Amino acid sequence: MSGGRNGRVVLWLVALVVFMGAMSFAAVPLYDWFCRVTGYGGTTATAERGADRILERQITIGFDANVDPDLPWRFRPVQREVALRIGETGIAFYEATNLSDRPTAGTASFNVAPFSAGGYFVKIECFCFTEQVLQPGETARMPVTFYVDPEIVEDPEARYLRHITLSYTFHRDDLPEAADASPTN
């Protein structure tokens, strides 16, 4: 009787491990979807062009970069911060270097802090959620073009902000088949 009971416990534990593995694999796309639907986590807006108006008030945008320990890359913002007027279009660059001796792929997720600023930080162009493949030793410079929506000054929670931080984290991806092929001698 206890053998059948132990078998069920083992089956449940195996199912739990498989479920947790599947959830960790899907974490980045699920987080992206969740944030876009709910606005949680400092999710930004996107636009095709810059703001319609530019205010005199300035705001400082700080840039942060992180890399998942499983990805052998160095990733950093080229500049640590930039000050611009609210509504003014800015551009910042991030740099990623593959420190390994083989091609590797990664995808960046982002966050904006404080959360109250997320809906007012508008990205026009961004490398986030787009797979990047770097060859051994290769360095890529990736731009992000953005502005802070002038509507921020109407929000009781965000109107007095003077500093917003845009943070990216690169996560390891499986290589696409074409990039994974090793050269033959």
N, C-alpha and C positions, 0 to 999 in steps of 0.2 A: 504494500500500500504506500509506503514512504518513497519507493522507487518511482511510482507514477507522479507523485507530488513533486519530487525533485526534478523530474523531467519537465513538468510544466513550468517550474521556476526557471530552469535553464532556458526553455523556449521563450519565456517572457523577457529574460535578460538579453538573449540574442536579438529579439525583436527590438528591444529598447536601444541596443547598441547600433543596429542598422538604422533605426529611425533617427538617432542623434547624428550619425554620420551623414545621412541625407540632409538633415537640417543645417549642419555646418557647411555642407557644399552649397546649399541654396541661400546662405545667410546674406551675402552681398546683394544679389538681385531682389530678395524679399525685403531687405531693409530699404533699398532704393524705392521699391514699389510702395511700401508702407509710408515712407516719408513723403512721397509725392502725393499720395491720397490724403493723408492726414495733416501735412504741414509740420509734422513733428521733427525734432532733431535739427532745427535750423535749416530746413530744406529751402533752397533758393528758388526764385522764379527764373524764367528764361525769356529772352526777347530776341527779335531779329535785328534791332537797331537800338541806339542810345535813347536816353530820356528826352521828353519833350521840353523840359525846363531844367535849368540849373540854378540852384540857390547859392547865396553868398556863403552860407555856413559850411565849414570844412568838417570832414570826418576822416579819421585815420583807419586804414585797412591794414591789419597785420597778417602775415602769411606763415603757415606752419606746415611741416612735412613729416610724415612718418612712413615706415616700411614694416610690413609683416615680417617677423623673423625668418619665415620660410622662403623669402625672396631675397636673393643675394644682390641687392641693389643699394646704391647710395642715392638718396633722393632729398633734394633741398630746394627752398625758394631762392631765386637769384638775388632778390632783395627782401629784407625782413618786413618792411612796411612802406606804405605810400599814403600821402595825405592828398585828398581831393575834395572838391566842392560836391555837395550832395547833388546828384543828377549828372555830374560830369563822368564821362567814360574814361575808365582806366584800363591799363593792361599790365599784367605781371607775368613773369616767367618762372617756371620750375624746371629743374634739371635732374634727370635720372641717368645713372651710370650702372651698367651691368658689370659687377665685380667678379663674375664667374668666367669659366673657360668654355661655356656653352651658351647657346641662345636661350633666353628665358622670356616669359611673358607675364605681364601684370596688368591689373585694372585698378584704377583709383576710385575710391569713394570719398565723399567730402562731408564736411560739417561746417556750419557757421555758428559762431558764438558771439554774443549771447543769443539764445534761441529767439528772443523777441525781434531780432534783426533779420532772421532767416527769410521771411517773406518779402523783405525790402531789398535784399541783396540780389541783384538781377545779373545773371550771366548771359552774355551775348555769344561767346565762344568759349568752349571748355574741353579739356581732354578727359574729363571724368567719365566713368562707365564706358570707356572705349578701350578695347584691349591694345596694349602697347607691347611690341616685341622688340627686344634689344639683343643684338649680337654680342659675342664676348668682347668686353672692354668698350663697347659702344656707349656714347653719351648722347642723349636726346634733350633738346630744349623744347618745353611745351608751354604755350601761352594760355592764359585765361583773360578774357576781355569782359568787363563788368561795369556796373554803376550801382549806386545806392538810390533807390526810388525816392523822389522828393516827398511822397506820401508818408514817409517815416516821421516827419515832423508833426503829423496829425495823430499819431498813435500815442496814447497816454503812457504805454509801457516802454516805447522805444524812442520817443521824441528827444530825450536828453542824452542819448548815447553819443559818445565821442570816439569810441574805438570798436571796431568789428574785427574778428579774427576768422579768416578762411583757412581751414585745415583740411589737408588731403592725406589719405593713407593708401599706399599701394599694397594690393594683395596679389599673391601668386596665382597665375592661371595655367592651365595646360596649354602647351604650344599648339598652334594650328598645325595640321599635318604638313603643309608646305614648308613651314619654318623649322619643323622638327627633323626633317630629312638631313642626315649627315652626308657631307661630301665624300665621294668615293675617290680613291687614288688609283 
